[in-house]
Amino acid sequence: MTPPLSVIIPTLNEERALPATLRRLRSALPDAEIIVADGGSRDDTTTLARQSGARAVASPPGRGHQCRAGAAAARGAWLLFLHADTLLPPDADPVIATFARTSSRPIATFRLRFDTGSVFLRACAWFSRFDTVFTRFGDQGILVARALYDALGGIPDWPLMEDVEFLRRARRRIG
């Protein structure tokens, strides 16, 4: 059976942050396929990924390359790109399922929240509720239908801002 959702996590030396992210994913999205696309970690990142039941795939370093490698390995009809230190809300499964079933839009992002008192980061998180070219931030989780991901040619092979460029192309295509 094809999993409805594949979660793709690009990593590089993320042994500290990854376990909490994977535990939350297993709890919040129990039926999701989880893929860790590793860019050459020299720590226990890939071992921890495999021990949690995630599939680890090797990739050249760089977030764009890693996102593309993870997407190439994914089997889901929907792809969710997350950072290795991202904790989804506990109710992510019904939120994603409802969106996938009822929305006419083939792409969405999660709002941000940071575990810090930084005024700058708190402002970025507050502005992430708006969908404009000025309020897209690279740390947002991106949920995208596989068909749109493929139609857009995937996430570019850029080392930075690859997700912002991907969102720009998606917005241009779907309006």
N, C-alpha and C positions, 0 to 999 in steps of 0.2 A: 504494500500500500504506500502511495506517495504521501509524505507528510504535508499537511496544509501550510506549515510555516517552517522556514529555515532561518535560524539566527546565525549571523556571521559576525565574528569578533576578530578583528585584526590585532595581533599581539607582537610585542617585542619586549622581552624581559619583564613580564607581568606576573611573576609568581606571587607577588604580594597582594595585588588587587583582584586577580582572576578568581580565586576560590569563592569569595563572597558573591561575585557576579554569577558564577555558575550555580551556586546553591540557590540564589534567588530565581534564576531562570528555571531550574528544575522544579521549584515550587510554584512559580507563577505561570509557567508555560510547560506543563508536564509532557505534552505530546509533540513538542517542537523538536526538530532536528537541530542540533547545535554544532557549529563548525568553528573551530579556532584556526584562523589562517595566520601562521607564524612566519615572521620575517627573519628568522635566524637567531632566536633567543639563545643565550648562553647560560640560562638558569633552568629551573624545573617547570617552565610554563607549559610545554607540550606534555610532559609527564602528568602534571596536574589536570590538564584538559582531558587526557585519555582516562585517567582514574575517575573522573566525574561522569564519564560516558559520552563526552563530546568527541567529535572526530577532529583530529589535528591534521592540517594540510600544510605543506611547506610552500613558501612563496619567497620571491625576492623581497628585500626590505622596501618599505614605503607603503603608506596606507592605501594608495590607489591600487598598487599591485596586489596587496593582500586582500582587499575587498573583492577584486576581480577573481582571485584564486578561490576565495571562499564561495563566491557566487557560482563559479564553474563547477564546484563540487556539490553544490546544493541541489536538492531534489524538490523543494517546496514550491507551491504555487505563489506563495508570498515570501519575500525576503525581508528580514529585519537586521539592519546593520547597527551594531552597538560598539561602544568603546569598552575596553576591558575593565574599566572601573565604574561602569554604569550599573545602577541598581534600578530595575524596573519596578513600578508600583505593584503591590501584591495582587491587584485586580487586573493586571495586564491581559490575562487570557480572555475574559469576557469582553473587555474593551476592544482588543484586536479582532476577536471573532465577530463582534457586532459590526465593527467598521468594515471588515472584509465582506460580510454578508449584505449589508444595507447601503453602504456608501456608493455613490456613482463615481467617486474619485479613486484612482488607482495608486495613490501615494499619500502618506501622512508623516508628520514628525511628532515626536514627543516634546512636551515642554521641558525646560531645564530646571533643575534645582541643585545647588551646590552645597556641600557640607563645609561651609566657611562663612565667616562674618564679613568677607570682603564686600564693600559697597559696590565696587565695579562688577563683580560676579553676580551679586544679587540683582543689580540693574539688568545685566544680560539675561538672567533667568526670567525676570519680569517681562522683558520685551520679547522673549521667545514665544509668547502667546499670540503674537501677530505674524501673519505670513506676508512679509515683504522682503525685498532684496536687502534691506538694511537690518533685518532682524533674524536672518538665518545664521545659525552658529554651528560650527563643525562638531560640537559635542552632542548635538541632538541625535536621538535614535531615529533612523529613517526606515519606515515601513513602506514597501513598494511591491506592487504586483509584478510577478516574474515577467509577464508579457510586456509591461511598460519598461522594466529594466532592460530587457533584450532589445526593445524597439529603440531605446535611447543609446544603444551601444555600450551599456554598462557604465560603471563609474570610471572616470579617466585615470590613467596611470600616473597621476600626479602625487608628489610626496606630501603636499599641503593643499588645503582648500578644495580637494577633490570632491568632497561631499557637497560643498556649496555650489560648485560648478554643476554637479549632477542635478541638484535641486533647481538651479537656474534653467537647465535644459528641460527638465520635467515641466516646470511652470510655463515655459514658452510653448511646449507641445500641447498641454491640456488646458491652458488658459487660466 
